[in-house]
């Protein structure tokens, strides 16, 4: 039975790592699923504290992945309309242009919001660039968490 848990866990880890890059899949929660599957083994390899800690980290990174592009817009000089544009662009991008809408939507939304604010095109693009940097930061965070989860999975089997 252990081989079944290990096989399912490996599939979840690979899918989770892909999900960190492909915006359609929630990478860290899927990777965390691999740890949950290992917990079904007898004896359970992880403590309850370990599992709760990683669940909280996965939740935090998943939430931050949606928030960081908005803060990136603000950090690169975006106004309230640029930040709102980034947020609206994120939602519209996810709904109407998956999977790439999560990348393009906040960028376009920030640029449009800044143009409505009356900023010149260069300043508007700077805010859009901030949104893109925020997206990259979120991707790196997700990858880091999923790679660490993969390490714990493999270390448990060794």
N, C-alpha and C positions, 0 to 999 in steps of 0.2 A: 504493500500500500504506500510505503514511503516514496517509491519511485514515481507514483502518480502525483503526489504532492509536490515533489521536486520538479517534475515536468511541467505541471500547471504553473508553478512559481516561476520557472525560467521563461515560459511564454508570457506571463504577466510582466516580468522584468523587461524583456525585449520590447513588448508593446508600450510599456511605460516610458522607456528611453526614446522610442520613436515619437511618442506623444509629447515629449518635451520640445520637440522641434516642429512637429505637425500640429498646428493649432486646433485640429478637430478633436484630438484625444487629450484628456486630462492626465498628463504623464505621472506626476508624483502620486496621485491617488491610486492609479493602476499599479505602480511599483509597490506601493504600500500593501496592496492586495497580495503580493507575493509573500510578504512577511506574515500576513494573516493566514495564508494557506499553510505556511510552515508551522504555525501555531497549532494546527490540527494534528501534528505528529505527536507521538507519545515517547518521551516526555516533551512538553512544549519547550522550544529552545530559547525563548525570550521571556523576560519578566514582564509583569503587568505594567510596571513603571516605564520600562523601555518602550512598550507598545503605545502607551498613552502619550509619552513624550514625542514619539515619531508621528503619531496621529495629529497632535497639535502643530508640529512643524509642517506637516503636509497641508493642513488646513490653512495655516498662515501663508505659506508660499502660494497656494492656489488663489487665495484672496488677493495677495499682493500682486500677482501676475496681472490682475485686471486693474489695479489701482496705480501701479508704477508708471504706465504710459501717461496717465493724467498728470502725475507729479513731474514727469520729465518735461511735459509741455510747459508747466509753470516754471520750472527751473531754468529753461532756456528762454525766458522772457515772455511767456504767454500770459495774456490777460484772462479775466474771468470768462470772457466769451470764447477764447481759445481753449481754455480748460473744458468748458461746457461742450464746445465743438468736438474736442477729443473724446469726451465721454459719449456723446450722441453718436459720433462716428464709430466708436467701438461697438455699440449696440447694433447700429444699422449694418456695420460690416459683418458682424457675427450672423445676423439674421438673413441678410440678402446676398452676401458674397463669401460664404464659407468655402474653404478654410482660410483663404488669404485675406478676407475682410477684417480679421482681427489685427492684421498688420497694416493694411492700407486704410481702413476706416478711421482709426484715430489720427493718422497723419493728415488725411484729407479733411477730417472734421476740424482739427486744430487750425489748418490753413484757412479754411472757410470762416471759422469763428474769428480769426484775426483779421481777415479781410472785411468782415462785417463791422469789426471794431474800428476799421479805418486805417489799419497798419499797411505799410507798403509791402509789396510782394516778398522782398528779401526777409523782412522781419517775420512775416507770416510763415515763410518756409523754415525759418529758424525754429519757430514753435513746433512746426510739424516734425522737424528733425529731432527735437526733444522728445516728442511722442515716440518716434522710432527708436531712439536710444533707450527709452523706458521699456519698450517691447524687448529689445535685446537683453536688457538687465533682467527682466522677468524670465526670459528663456534660459539665461545662465543660472539663475537661482533654481529653476526647476531641474535643470540638468545636474547641478551639484547635489541636490537632495536625492534625485533618483540614482545617481552614481553611488552615493554613500549607502543608500538602501541596498543596492546591488552588492556592495562590499560586505555588508552585514549578512546578507543571504548566503553569499559564497563562503564567508568565514565560518558560518554556522555549519556548513556541510563539510568543511575541511577537518 
